[in-house]
Amino acid sequence: MRCLTLAEKLRQSGARVSFVCRELPGNLCAVIGAQGFKTARLAAPDRDFVVSGGDVAHAPWLGVDWRLDAEETGSVVTAGGEGIDWLVVDHYALDKRWEAHLRPAVRRIMVIDDLADRRHDCDLLLDQNLVEGVGARYAMLLPNACKQLLGPRYALLRPEFSANREQIFAQRDAMAQVERLLVTLGGMDPDDVTSMVLDGIDKACFDGAVDVVMGENAPHLEAVRRRAASMTATVKVHVATRSMAELMGKADLAVGAGGVTSWERCALGLPSIVITTAKNQEPIAASLARLGAAKWLGTRERVDSSLLASELRAFARQREGVQAMSRVARRLCDGGGAGRVVEEIIRPERD
Protein backbone atom coordinates (compact mmCIF):
# COMPACT_ATOMS: atom_id res chain seq x y z
CA MET A 1 0.00 0.00 0.00
CA ARG A 2 2.84 2.43 0.72
CA CYS A 3 4.30 1.75 -2.74
CA LEU A 4 0.89 2.34 -4.28
CA THR A 5 0.72 5.72 -2.52
CA LEU A 6 4.16 6.59 -3.87
CA ALA A 7 3.23 5.40 -7.36
CA GLU A 8 0.14 7.60 -7.49
CA LYS A 9 2.12 10.65 -6.40
CA LEU A 10 4.78 9.90 -9.03
CA ARG A 11 2.11 9.53 -11.70
CA GLN A 12 0.70 12.92 -10.77
CA SER A 13 4.20 14.31 -11.33
CA GLY A 14 4.31 12.87 -14.86
CA ALA A 15 6.14 9.59 -14.26
CA ARG A 16 5.16 6.26 -15.79
CA VAL A 17 5.03 3.62 -13.07
CA SER A 18 4.61 -0.15 -13.15
CA PHE A 19 4.86 -2.91 -10.53
CA VAL A 20 6.52 -6.31 -10.25
CA CYS A 21 4.88 -8.69 -7.77
CA ARG A 22 5.05 -12.42 -7.14
CA GLU A 23 1.93 -14.56 -7.08
CA LEU A 24 1.58 -14.98 -3.33
CA PRO A 25 -1.57 -15.19 -1.17
CA GLY A 26 -2.73 -11.77 -0.07
CA ASN A 27 -0.86 -9.77 -2.70
CA LEU A 28 -2.52 -6.61 -3.96
CA CYS A 29 -2.16 -7.12 -7.71
CA ALA A 30 -5.89 -6.64 -8.27
CA VAL A 31 -5.90 -3.41 -6.24
CA ILE A 32 -2.85 -2.13 -8.13
CA GLY A 33 -4.45 -2.96 -11.49
CA ALA A 34 -7.72 -1.32 -10.48
CA GLN A 35 -5.83 1.94 -9.97
CA GLY A 36 -4.48 1.79 -13.50
CA PHE A 37 -0.93 0.56 -12.97
CA LYS A 38 0.58 -2.16 -15.12
CA THR A 39 1.65 -5.15 -13.00
CA ALA A 40 4.03 -7.94 -14.00
CA ARG A 41 3.23 -11.07 -12.02
CA LEU A 42 6.06 -13.46 -11.29
CA ALA A 43 5.24 -17.17 -10.97
CA ALA A 44 4.07 -18.55 -7.63
CA PRO A 45 6.88 -19.78 -5.36
CA ASP A 46 8.28 -23.29 -5.44
CA ARG A 47 6.85 -25.36 -2.60
CA ASP A 48 10.24 -27.06 -2.18
CA PHE A 49 12.10 -23.77 -1.66
CA VAL A 50 14.62 -24.00 1.18
CA VAL A 51 16.46 -20.99 2.58
CA SER A 52 20.25 -21.14 2.20
CA GLY A 53 22.42 -20.95 5.29
CA GLY A 54 23.51 -17.43 6.17
CA ASP A 55 20.72 -15.78 4.22
CA VAL A 56 18.88 -12.67 5.44
CA ALA A 57 16.42 -13.06 8.29
CA HIS A 58 13.27 -12.72 6.18
CA ALA A 59 14.45 -14.77 3.19
CA PRO A 60 11.49 -17.23 3.47
CA TRP A 61 9.08 -14.39 2.72
CA LEU A 62 10.37 -14.21 -0.86
CA GLY A 63 9.27 -17.77 -1.63
CA VAL A 64 12.15 -18.37 -4.05
CA ASP A 65 15.93 -18.02 -4.08
CA TRP A 66 16.97 -14.36 -4.38
CA ARG A 67 18.98 -15.13 -7.52
CA LEU A 68 15.92 -16.47 -9.32
CA ASP A 69 13.87 -13.50 -8.18
CA ALA A 70 16.54 -11.09 -9.41
CA GLU A 71 16.74 -12.83 -12.79
CA GLU A 72 12.96 -12.84 -13.25
CA THR A 73 12.66 -9.22 -12.16
CA GLY A 74 15.52 -8.28 -14.47
CA SER A 75 13.71 -9.89 -17.40
CA VAL A 76 10.67 -7.72 -16.71
CA VAL A 77 12.75 -4.57 -16.29
CA THR A 78 14.56 -4.99 -19.60
CA ALA A 79 11.68 -6.45 -21.64
CA GLY A 80 10.29 -3.13 -22.86
CA GLY A 81 13.57 -1.91 -24.24
CA GLU A 82 13.17 1.41 -22.43
CA GLY A 83 15.56 2.57 -19.76
CA ILE A 84 14.23 2.51 -16.21
CA ASP A 85 15.06 5.68 -14.26
CA TRP A 86 14.26 4.33 -10.80
CA LEU A 87 13.77 0.85 -9.38
CA VAL A 88 11.96 1.05 -6.03
CA VAL A 89 12.58 -2.02 -3.84
CA ASP A 90 10.29 -2.75 -0.89
CA HIS A 91 10.87 -6.26 0.46
CA TYR A 92 12.48 -7.45 3.69
CA ALA A 93 13.97 -10.51 1.94
CA LEU A 94 15.99 -8.46 -0.57
CA ASP A 95 19.42 -6.99 0.07
CA LYS A 96 22.62 -5.75 -1.58
CA ARG A 97 23.10 -8.92 -3.64
CA TRP A 98 19.71 -8.62 -5.36
CA GLU A 99 20.10 -4.88 -5.87
CA ALA A 100 23.60 -5.26 -7.32
CA HIS A 101 22.25 -7.83 -9.80
CA LEU A 102 19.65 -5.30 -11.03
CA ARG A 103 22.01 -2.32 -10.92
CA PRO A 104 23.13 -2.57 -14.61
CA ALA A 105 19.50 -2.57 -15.79
CA VAL A 106 18.40 0.69 -14.13
CA ARG A 107 19.73 4.20 -13.60
CA ARG A 108 19.03 4.48 -9.88
CA ILE A 109 17.73 2.34 -7.03
CA MET A 110 15.60 3.36 -4.07
CA VAL A 111 15.07 1.05 -1.09
CA ILE A 112 12.23 1.25 1.42
CA ASP A 113 13.26 -0.38 4.71
CA ASP A 114 12.72 -0.08 8.43
CA LEU A 115 14.62 -3.06 9.82
CA ALA A 116 18.22 -1.91 9.22
CA ASP A 117 19.31 -5.54 9.40
CA ARG A 118 21.04 -6.02 6.02
CA ARG A 119 23.27 -4.18 3.53
CA HIS A 120 21.90 -2.34 0.48
CA ASP A 121 23.23 -1.14 -2.86
CA CYS A 122 21.03 1.91 -3.45
CA ASP A 123 21.07 5.62 -4.21
CA LEU A 124 18.18 6.58 -1.93
CA LEU A 125 16.88 4.91 1.23
CA LEU A 126 13.58 5.64 2.94
CA ASP A 127 12.89 4.64 6.52
CA GLN A 128 9.72 6.46 7.52
CA ASN A 129 9.68 5.29 11.10
CA LEU A 130 10.58 7.10 14.29
CA VAL A 131 13.23 5.05 16.08
CA GLU A 132 15.74 6.26 18.64
CA GLY A 133 19.15 6.65 17.03
CA VAL A 134 17.74 6.28 13.53
CA GLY A 135 20.51 8.42 12.04
CA ALA A 136 23.14 5.80 12.91
CA ARG A 137 21.17 2.64 12.08
CA TYR A 138 22.30 2.41 8.48
CA ALA A 139 25.85 3.74 8.94
CA MET A 140 27.53 0.48 7.90
CA LEU A 141 24.80 -0.79 5.59
CA LEU A 142 24.72 1.74 2.72
CA PRO A 143 27.06 3.12 0.06
CA ASN A 144 28.68 6.40 1.08
CA ALA A 145 26.80 8.34 -1.61
CA CYS A 146 23.36 7.03 -0.64
CA LYS A 147 20.96 9.71 0.58
CA GLN A 148 18.73 8.78 3.53
CA LEU A 149 15.17 9.98 4.08
CA LEU A 150 14.45 9.22 7.72
CA GLY A 151 11.44 9.63 9.96
CA PRO A 152 7.67 10.19 9.69
CA ARG A 153 8.25 13.46 7.82
CA TYR A 154 8.61 11.11 4.84
CA ALA A 155 5.80 8.68 5.71
CA LEU A 156 4.02 7.48 2.57
CA LEU A 157 0.42 8.29 3.45
CA ARG A 158 -2.52 8.69 1.11
CA PRO A 159 -3.64 12.31 0.58
CA GLU A 160 -6.79 11.92 2.67
CA PHE A 161 -4.61 11.76 5.80
CA SER A 162 -3.50 15.36 5.26
CA ALA A 163 -6.97 16.71 4.40
CA ASN A 164 -9.21 18.52 6.90
CA ARG A 165 -6.56 18.31 9.60
CA GLU A 166 -7.28 21.67 11.20
CA GLN A 167 -11.00 20.93 11.45
CA ILE A 168 -10.30 17.53 13.00
CA PHE A 169 -7.80 19.04 15.44
CA ALA A 170 -10.33 21.65 16.53
CA GLN A 171 -12.84 18.90 17.28
CA ARG A 172 -10.27 16.95 19.29
CA ASP A 173 -9.32 20.03 21.31
CA ALA A 174 -12.99 20.58 22.17
CA MET A 175 -13.68 16.93 23.06
CA ALA A 176 -15.57 16.48 26.33
CA GLN A 177 -14.98 12.74 26.76
CA VAL A 178 -14.04 9.60 24.85
CA GLU A 179 -17.21 8.54 23.04
CA ARG A 180 -15.95 6.76 19.92
CA LEU A 181 -13.22 4.11 19.61
CA LEU A 182 -11.40 2.80 16.54
CA VAL A 183 -9.94 -0.71 16.67
CA THR A 184 -7.48 -1.77 13.97
CA LEU A 185 -4.96 -4.56 14.56
CA GLY A 186 -3.89 -5.14 10.96
CA GLY A 187 -5.75 -6.50 7.98
CA MET A 188 -5.20 -10.18 8.82
CA ASP A 189 -4.79 -10.22 12.63
CA PRO A 190 -3.90 -13.95 12.63
CA ASP A 191 -3.81 -14.15 16.43
CA ASP A 192 -7.27 -12.58 16.82
CA VAL A 193 -6.06 -9.74 19.02
CA THR A 194 -9.20 -7.89 17.92
CA SER A 195 -11.49 -10.21 19.89
CA MET A 196 -9.36 -9.71 22.99
CA VAL A 197 -9.63 -5.95 22.52
CA LEU A 198 -13.43 -6.19 22.23
CA ASP A 199 -13.46 -8.21 25.46
CA GLY A 200 -11.51 -5.42 27.12
CA ILE A 201 -13.90 -2.77 25.82
CA ASP A 202 -16.79 -4.76 27.28
CA LYS A 203 -15.04 -5.14 30.63
CA ALA A 204 -14.45 -1.39 30.71
CA CYS A 205 -18.24 -0.94 30.40
CA PHE A 206 -17.72 1.37 27.44
CA ASP A 207 -21.12 2.13 25.95
CA GLY A 208 -20.21 4.46 23.11
CA ALA A 209 -19.54 3.67 19.45
CA VAL A 210 -16.78 1.33 18.26
CA ASP A 211 -15.49 0.99 14.70
CA VAL A 212 -13.49 -2.18 13.95
CA VAL A 213 -11.44 -2.42 10.75
CA MET A 214 -10.35 -5.78 9.29
CA GLY A 215 -9.29 -7.24 5.97
CA GLU A 216 -11.64 -9.38 3.92
CA ASN A 217 -9.34 -12.40 4.27
CA ALA A 218 -8.83 -12.10 8.02
CA PRO A 219 -9.14 -15.66 9.43
CA HIS A 220 -11.09 -14.56 12.53
CA LEU A 221 -13.45 -12.12 10.82
CA GLU A 222 -16.61 -14.09 11.61
CA ALA A 223 -15.58 -14.57 15.23
CA VAL A 224 -15.06 -10.82 15.54
CA ARG A 225 -18.46 -10.17 14.03
CA ARG A 226 -20.13 -12.53 16.52
CA ARG A 227 -18.30 -10.91 19.43
CA ALA A 228 -19.24 -7.43 18.20
CA ALA A 229 -22.92 -8.37 18.03
CA SER A 230 -22.93 -9.41 21.69
CA MET A 231 -21.47 -6.22 23.13
CA THR A 232 -23.02 -3.38 25.11
CA ALA A 233 -21.31 -0.81 22.93
CA THR A 234 -22.53 -0.12 19.39
CA VAL A 235 -19.94 -1.89 17.26
CA LYS A 236 -19.60 -1.75 13.48
CA VAL A 237 -17.13 -4.02 11.68
CA HIS A 238 -15.68 -2.45 8.51
CA VAL A 239 -14.14 -4.91 6.03
CA ALA A 240 -11.44 -3.78 3.57
CA THR A 241 -12.54 -0.18 4.04
CA ARG A 242 -11.24 2.65 1.89
CA SER A 243 -12.47 5.15 4.48
CA MET A 244 -9.78 4.74 7.13
CA ALA A 245 -9.01 8.45 7.25
CA GLU A 246 -12.68 9.25 7.79
CA LEU A 247 -12.94 6.69 10.59
CA MET A 248 -9.80 8.03 12.24
CA GLY A 249 -11.10 11.57 11.96
CA LYS A 250 -14.31 10.62 13.79
CA ALA A 251 -12.64 8.57 16.54
CA ASP A 252 -11.66 9.99 19.93
CA LEU A 253 -9.22 7.16 20.74
CA ALA A 254 -7.73 4.23 18.83
CA VAL A 255 -6.60 0.80 19.92
CA GLY A 256 -4.18 -0.38 17.28
CA ALA A 257 -0.94 -2.05 16.29
CA GLY A 258 2.37 -0.30 15.71
CA GLY A 259 2.82 -0.45 11.95
CA VAL A 260 2.22 2.19 9.27
CA THR A 261 -1.15 3.04 10.81
CA SER A 262 0.85 4.72 13.58
CA TRP A 263 1.65 7.56 11.18
CA GLU A 264 -1.88 7.69 9.82
CA ARG A 265 -3.10 8.16 13.39
CA CYS A 266 -0.45 10.78 14.09
CA ALA A 267 -1.28 12.73 10.93
CA LEU A 268 -4.85 13.09 12.19
CA GLY A 269 -3.87 13.64 15.82
CA LEU A 270 -5.63 10.49 16.99
CA PRO A 271 -4.55 9.40 20.50
CA SER A 272 -3.75 5.70 20.62
CA ILE A 273 -3.36 2.68 22.85
CA VAL A 274 -0.83 0.46 21.05
CA ILE A 275 -0.51 -3.32 21.20
CA THR A 276 2.39 -4.46 19.04
CA THR A 277 1.78 -7.55 16.92
CA ALA A 278 5.23 -7.92 15.30
CA LYS A 279 8.80 -7.45 16.47
CA ASN A 280 9.59 -4.64 14.03
CA GLN A 281 6.72 -2.57 15.50
CA GLU A 282 8.26 -2.42 18.96
CA PRO A 283 10.87 0.34 18.36
CA ILE A 284 8.16 2.51 16.79
CA ALA A 285 5.78 1.95 19.71
CA ALA A 286 8.54 2.65 22.22
CA SER A 287 9.41 5.96 20.52
CA LEU A 288 5.76 7.05 20.35
CA ALA A 289 5.30 6.22 24.03
CA ARG A 290 8.52 8.01 25.02
CA LEU A 291 7.37 11.18 23.27
CA GLY A 292 3.83 10.98 24.67
CA ALA A 293 2.13 10.39 21.29
CA ALA A 294 0.68 7.01 22.29
CA LYS A 295 0.40 4.58 25.21
CA TRP A 296 2.18 1.30 24.48
CA LEU A 297 0.71 -1.52 26.55
CA GLY A 298 3.15 -4.16 25.30
CA THR A 299 3.22 -7.07 22.90
CA ARG A 300 0.16 -9.13 22.05
CA GLU A 301 1.46 -11.93 24.28
CA ARG A 302 1.59 -9.65 27.33
CA VAL A 303 -1.67 -7.76 27.01
CA ASP A 304 -4.98 -9.23 28.12
CA SER A 305 -8.51 -7.87 28.21
CA SER A 306 -8.30 -6.91 31.89
CA LEU A 307 -5.23 -4.74 31.37
CA LEU A 308 -6.83 -3.07 28.37
CA ALA A 309 -10.05 -2.46 30.30
CA SER A 310 -8.09 -0.75 33.07
CA GLU A 311 -6.34 1.52 30.56
CA LEU A 312 -9.60 2.39 28.81
CA ARG A 313 -11.19 3.38 32.11
CA ALA A 314 -8.17 5.57 32.88
CA PHE A 315 -8.37 7.27 29.48
CA ALA A 316 -12.06 7.95 30.02
CA ARG A 317 -11.16 9.96 33.13
CA GLN A 318 -8.27 11.89 31.55
CA ARG A 319 -9.71 14.23 28.94
CA GLU A 320 -6.80 16.64 29.16
CA GLY A 321 -4.31 13.78 28.92
CA VAL A 322 -5.99 12.47 25.78
CA GLN A 323 -5.92 15.93 24.23
CA ALA A 324 -2.24 16.38 25.11
CA MET A 325 -1.45 13.07 23.42
CA SER A 326 -3.28 14.28 20.33
CA ARG A 327 -1.23 17.47 20.19
CA VAL A 328 2.05 15.56 20.42
CA ALA A 329 0.99 13.06 17.76
CA ARG A 330 -0.07 15.68 15.21
CA ARG A 331 3.35 17.36 15.42
CA LEU A 332 5.16 14.16 14.41
CA CYS A 333 3.59 13.66 10.98
CA ASP A 334 1.74 16.04 8.69
CA GLY A 335 0.78 13.53 5.99
CA GLY A 336 2.88 15.22 3.29
CA GLY A 337 5.65 12.62 3.15
CA ALA A 338 4.82 11.19 -0.27
CA GLY A 339 5.28 14.58 -1.89
CA ARG A 340 8.67 15.04 -0.23
CA VAL A 341 9.86 11.61 -1.37
CA VAL A 342 8.77 12.33 -4.95
CA GLU A 343 10.70 15.60 -4.85
CA GLU A 344 13.83 13.66 -3.95
CA ILE A 345 13.20 11.13 -6.74
CA ILE A 346 12.69 13.64 -9.50
CA ARG A 347 15.40 16.06 -8.30
CA PRO A 348 18.27 14.30 -10.15
CA GLU A 349 16.27 14.60 -13.38
CA ARG A 350 16.27 18.41 -12.94
CA ASP A 351 19.94 18.73 -12.00
N, C-alpha and C positions, 0 to 999 in steps of 0.2 A: 504493500500500500504506500510506503514512503517513496518507493521508486516511481509509482504511478503519479504521485503528487509532483515529484520532480519533473517527470516526463511532460505533464500537462503545462507546467510553468515554462519549460523549454520550448514546447510547441507554440505557446503564446509569444515567445521571443523570436519565432521564425525558424526554429530547428526542426529537422525531421528525425523522429525518434522511433525506434523499434525495440522489441524485447526478445530475449532468448530465455526460455524456461524449459525445465525437464518435466516430463509427464509423471508427476507425483501426486498422490492424494492430497486434496486441499489446495492445490495451486490455483492461481487466480487468472488463468489464461482467458477464461470466458469474460471476466470482468474487464481485463485489459482490452480484449477485442471489442467489447461493447462500447468502450470509450474511443474507438477508432485507431488504435495502435496495432500495427502489424506485429505478430508474434510467431517466432520460430519455435516449434516444439521438438525438443530432443526426445529420443526414445526412452521409454520407461526403464528404470534401473534393472540390472541383472540380479535375480534373487540370490545368486551364489556369490555376490560381491563380498569380499573380505578385506577389511582395512589392513594396510601394511603396517608393520612395526615402525614406530617412530613417527607416524603421521600426525597431522594436527588433531586437536582434541575433538573437533566436530566433524571429522572426515566421514563418519557413517551417514551424515545428513545428506551428502551428495548423491549417494546411491550407486555411484560408479567410481572407478579409479580417476584421480584428478587428471591424469594424462589423457585418458579417453575423453573426458569432459572438455579439456582444452582443445583437443583435436576437432571434436564435433562443433564446438563453439567457433573455432577458427574457420571451419568450413562455411558456417553461416555468415561470418563477418566478411569473408572475401568473396562470397558467391555473387554479389551484385556487381562487382567490378568497380565500385565507387569507394573512395577512401573514407574511412571512418575517423571523424575528428576526435570523438571521445568514446571510450568504453567505460561504462559505469558498472562496477562489480559490487554486488551486495550479497555475500554468502559466507557464513562462518567456516565453511569447509575449504575455502579457497585462500591461497597465500601467494608468496613471492614466486614460487615455481610456476604456478598456473599463469600468473600475470606476465612473467617473463616470456612464457611460450607465446602469448598473444601480443606481446610488445611490438614485433615487426609488422603486425597487421593493422595497427592503429596509430594515430598521432599522439594521443595522450590517454592516460588511464586515471580514473577516479575510483577510490575505494570508500565504501561506507562500512564502518566498523564501530564496535563499542566494547570489544573484549580486550583489545591490546594484548593478545596472546600469541601472535605469530608475525613474521616479517612480511613486508609488502614491497612490491616494485610498482610505485605509482607516482603520479605528478601532483595529485590532490587527494587529501584524506579528510573525510567528514566523520566526526564523532559528536553527535548532537546531545550527548548526555552530560549531566552535571555530576562529576566525580572528583573527589578531593585529589589534588595533585595531577589533574588531567594533563597539564602542560608537559609533564615529564614521562607520561605513560608510554609514548611512542618513540622516545629518544633513541633507542637502539634498534628500532624496527622498521625505519623508513629511510629512503635515500636522502642525502643532505639537502637536495634541491626541492624536496616535496613540501608543498604548502599545506598547513593543517587548519581546518575549520573546526573549532572546538566549542562545545557548549550549546545550550538550548537557544541561543541567539540564531543558530543555524538549523533549528529543528524543522523537519520537512512536514509541515502541517497543511492541510487543505485550507483554501481561502476562507471558508466559513468560520474558522476558528479565530480569525482576526476581525470579523465583522461584528458590528453592534457591541463592541467591548465596553464603551463608555456607558451605554444604557444598562448593560448587565451589571457593571461595577456599581452603578448608582443604586440598583435594586439590592445588591448584596449589602451595601453600606447602610441601607435602610431596613434590613431584615430584622424582624422582631424575634423570631425563633425558627428553629429547624423544622420545616413542615414537609419538605420533599427530599427524598433520598434517591441517588442514582447508584446502582450496583452493576459493576462491569469487571469481571475477572478473566477477560480474554475470550476470544471467539469460541474456543474449544472447551476450555476448563475441564480437562480430563479427570481431575480429582474431585470434581463437584464441590468446589469451595463455595460456589454460589448458594447451594442448599444450606450449608453451614451458616453463611451470612444471613440468610432469611430466618433461620432458627434464632440467631442472635437478635435480629430486629424484633421478632416476636417476643423474646424474653425481655427486651427493653420496653415492652408495651408501647411501642411506637404506633400511633394510629393515623399517621398522615399518609401521603402518597409515596409509592416506591416504583421507580422504573428500573427494570432489569434488562440488560442487553446481552444477547448471546448470538453465536453463529448458528446457521441453519444445520450444520453438521455436528453440533455439540452432542456428545454421547449421552449426556444427562439432561437434555432439554425437556423431555416429558416429565421427568422427576421434578425438575424445577417448576414446571407449570402446575403440577399437582400440589406442590408445597405452597406455591403462591396463592392458589385458590383457597387454601385452608387458613389463611392468615387474617388477623384483625385489621392490619393495614390494607389499603387499596393498592394492589400490586398489578402492574401491567408488564408482561414479558414482551420485549421487542426483539424480533429475530432478523439478523442481517440488516439492521437499520442503516439508512443513509442519512439519518437525522441526529447523529451523535452530538453535533454542536448545539442543536436546538435543545436536546435533552440536558446537556451540561449547563446551558444557559438558564434553564428553568430550575435546576436542582439547587438546594441549599448546602448539601453535603454529599460527597461521594464515598463509596466503599469500593476500592479498586486495587488492581495489581500495580506493579511498578514499571511497566514497559512504556511504549511510546505514548500511551494515554496519559501518562504523567504530565507531558508537555501540553497536551490538549487541555487538560484540566487547568494547568497553570495559565495558559493563554486566556482562559475565560475566568480566571480568579476563583476557581471552584475549590473550596477546602476539601481535604481528603483524609480518610483513614486508609492506610495502605497495608495490604497483605501480600507479600511477595510470593510469587508462584514459580520462579526460576532463579537460579543462582546469579545470573547476570543482572537481575533487577535489584539486587541487594545494595550495591554501591549507590545507585540512583536514589533508592528509598532512604538510605542513611544520610545522603547529602540533603535531600528535601527536609528530613526531620531535623537535621542540625540547623538548618536555616529558618525553620519554623513555617515551612510551606506545606507541610503535611504531618500527620501522626503515623509513624510506622509501628505497627503492632508486632511484626515479626514475620517469620516464614509460615507457609500454610500448615506445616507440621506442628507449629507451636501455638497457633491461635485456635481457640475453640469458641463456641457460641456464647459461653458465659463471659469470657473476656471481652468479646465484641459488644455484648449487651451492656457491660459496665462502661465501656468507652462511649457508647452511644448516649447513655444516660448522662454522662459527664458533659458531652458536647451540647446536649439539650439545655444544660444549665449555664453554658458559657457563651452567650451571644457575642460578647465583645472579643472573646478568644477566637471564635470562628471567623469573625470579621477581620481580625488581625492576621490570621492565617491566609485569608483571601488576599489581603493587600500585599503580603510577602510573595505569594504565588504569582500574582499578576505582573510583578516586577521582573520575574525570572525569564519570561517568554512572552513575546508580543505577537507571535503567529506569523511573522514576516520572514522566517528563515529560508523558505524555498526561493524567494526572490533574491536573497543575498547569495545563496549558493549558485543560482543561475548567473548572477553578475560575475562571480569568480570563474565560472566555466566559459563564458563568452568573452571575458576580458582578453585572453591571449589572441583571440581572433581580431581584436581592435588594435592591439599593439603592433 
